């Protein structure tokens, strides 16, 4: 009778570990996806800011090289 009880307890505990492992794996994948999404959004914002800064630099350089208009 005790052997049967230990067997049931062992099987019951072992099954939960497999479920926990799958849940941890799914959570890990979800976390990695979230991190990738945030990194992609950050890269897009940085690219937009860099583009605006470059456009400002080009405009400033062009205005410095342009001769002053005479009236």
C-alpha positions in Angstrom: 0.0 0.0 0.0 2.8 2.4 0.8 4.6 1.6 -2.4 1.4 2.5 -4.3 1.2 5.8 -2.4 4.8 6.7 -3.2 4.3 5.7 -6.9 1.2 8.0 -7.1 3.0 10.9 -5.4 6.0 10.5 -7.7 3.9 10.5 -10.9 1.9 13.4 -9.7 4.9 15.5 -8.9 6.7 14.5 -12.1 3.8 15.6 -14.3 3.8 19.0 -12.8 7.4 19.6 -13.6 6.7 19.0 -17.3 3.9 21.5 -17.2 6.1 24.0 -15.3 8.9 23.5 -17.9 6.5 24.2 -20.8 5.1 27.2 -19.0 8.6 28.6 -18.3 9.5 28.0 -22.0 6.4 29.8 -23.2 7.1 32.7 -20.8 10.7 32.9 -21.9 9.6 33.1 -25.6 7.0 35.8 -24.7 9.6 37.8 -22.9 12.1 37.5 -25.7 9.4 38.6 -28.2 8.6 41.6 -26.0 12.3 42.6 -25.7 12.7 42.3 -29.5 9.7 44.5 -30.0 11.0 47.2 -27.7 14.4 47.1 -29.2 12.9 47.4 -32.7 10.9 50.4 -31.6 13.9 52.0 -30.0 15.9 51.5 -33.2 13.2 53.1 -35.2 13.1 56.1 -32.9 16.9 56.4 -33.0 16.9 56.2 -36.8 14.3 58.9 -37.1 16.2 61.2 -34.7 19.5 60.5 -36.5 17.8 61.4 -39.8 16.4 64.6 -38.4 19.8 65.5 -37.0 21.5 64.8 -40.3 18.9 67.0 -42.1 19.5 69.8 -39.7 23.3 69.5 -40.2 22.9 69.6 -44.0 20.6 72.6 -43.8 23.0 74.4 -41.5 25.9 73.7 -43.8 24.0 74.8 -46.8 23.0 78.1 -45.2 26.6 78.8 -44.1 27.9 78.2 -47.7 25.2 80.2 -49.4 26.3 83.8 -50.1 24.3 86.5 -48.3 21.7 88.1 -50.6 22.2 91.7 -51.5 19.3 94.0 -51.5 
